[in-house]
Amino acid sequence: MVLVPISEEKAKELAAEFPYYGIFNIPSGMYKGVEEPVRALATPALWICDAKLSPTLVYKMTKALWEHRDILEKVHAKGKDITLETALDGMGIPLHPGAELYYKEVGLVK
């Protein structure tokens, strides 16, 4: 397998134009035969729900996610990389009002 890296300059240009992209380094050894880190663009993992869901329910779900990260870390390969500080990075869609309320409470949304 050959992964084609993207230059730092082009990655920054695309991430500025399309804010849902983030710059990511694919670590060496992640794929067989890839022995050096490779710069790439990535999109964030998102929890997406129907806008019709109750704000109370979505608030409780969002709160549970962050208050029980230990479970997320156990069941998701990238669970340790998912942090509250970067929760809204690359958000390309509107927040559900219930999630927005939680993020306001923790100071991520004004």
C-alpha atoms as one frame of an Amber mdcrd trajectory, in Angstrom:
protein
   0.000   0.000   0.000   1.215   3.484  -0.779  -0.257   6.446   1.034   0.290
   9.741  -0.744   0.974  12.561   1.714  -0.411  16.054   1.353   1.935  18.986
   1.801   1.623  21.102   4.937   0.818  24.150   2.809  -1.960  22.437   0.839
  -3.369  20.816   3.970  -3.620  24.213   5.690  -5.184  25.752   2.589  -7.862
  23.063   2.353  -8.557  23.088   6.105  -9.056  26.873   5.965 -11.412  26.596
   2.987 -13.314  23.577   4.331 -13.380  23.870   8.145 -14.705  20.342   8.618
 -11.269  19.018   7.589  -8.493  18.647  10.091  -4.830  17.928   9.492  -3.859
  14.504  10.722  -0.710  12.413  10.673  -1.331   8.749   9.963   1.192   7.086
  12.281   3.887   4.780  10.950   2.897   1.143  11.258  -0.832   1.813  11.155
  -0.927   0.108   7.764   1.275  -2.767   6.653   4.225  -1.465   4.656   3.780
   2.156   5.765   6.900   2.820   7.800   6.814   6.635   8.031   4.061   8.973
   9.269   1.935  10.362   6.431   0.227  13.776   6.538  -3.430  13.584   5.564
  -6.746  15.351   5.930  -9.371  13.865   8.186 -12.922  14.580   9.215 -13.998
  14.354  12.838 -16.088  11.598  14.298 -19.533  13.046  14.931 -22.549  11.951
  16.886 -25.427  12.872  14.629 -29.060  12.727  15.618 -32.431  13.699  14.252
 -33.250  17.355  14.896 -36.668  16.201  16.147 -35.189  14.429  19.186 -36.009
  15.966  22.522 -33.437  18.561  23.638 -33.575  17.004  27.109 -32.683  13.575
  25.732 -29.819  14.890  23.587 -28.515  16.965  26.502 -28.478  13.855  28.717
 -26.764  11.791  25.994 -24.081  14.437  25.471 -23.502  14.816  29.197 -23.270
  11.037  29.632 -20.669  10.803  26.867 -18.346  13.263  28.572 -18.977  12.164
  32.147 -18.263   8.516  31.291 -15.297   8.823  28.938 -13.705   5.796  30.600
 -16.295   3.628  28.831 -15.652   5.318  25.497 -11.931   4.657  25.892 -12.603
   0.966  26.483 -14.965   0.408  23.557 -13.573   2.678  20.828 -10.094   2.332
  19.320  -9.685   6.117  19.235 -11.564   6.756  22.482  -8.535   8.259  24.218
  -8.133  10.747  21.380 -11.672  12.085  21.769 -11.534  15.023  24.165 -13.918
  17.692  25.336 -11.389  20.347  24.343 -11.582  19.272  20.696 -15.237  18.206
  20.700 -16.352  20.975  18.365 -13.311  21.092  16.080 -14.307  20.746  12.457
 -18.018  20.857  13.227 -19.599  21.186   9.791 -23.239  20.938  10.865 -25.328
  22.798  13.460 -25.414  21.488  16.991 -28.667  20.028  18.248 -30.135  22.417
  20.863 -29.696  19.776  23.588 -26.013  19.288  22.792 -25.550  23.036  22.478
 -26.932  23.523  25.993 -24.390  21.068  27.404 -21.501  22.705  25.541 -22.650
  26.112  26.832 -22.594  24.757  30.393 -18.996  23.604  30.021 -17.903  26.813
  28.317 -17.310  25.569  24.767 -20.179  27.594  23.295 -21.090  31.167  24.220
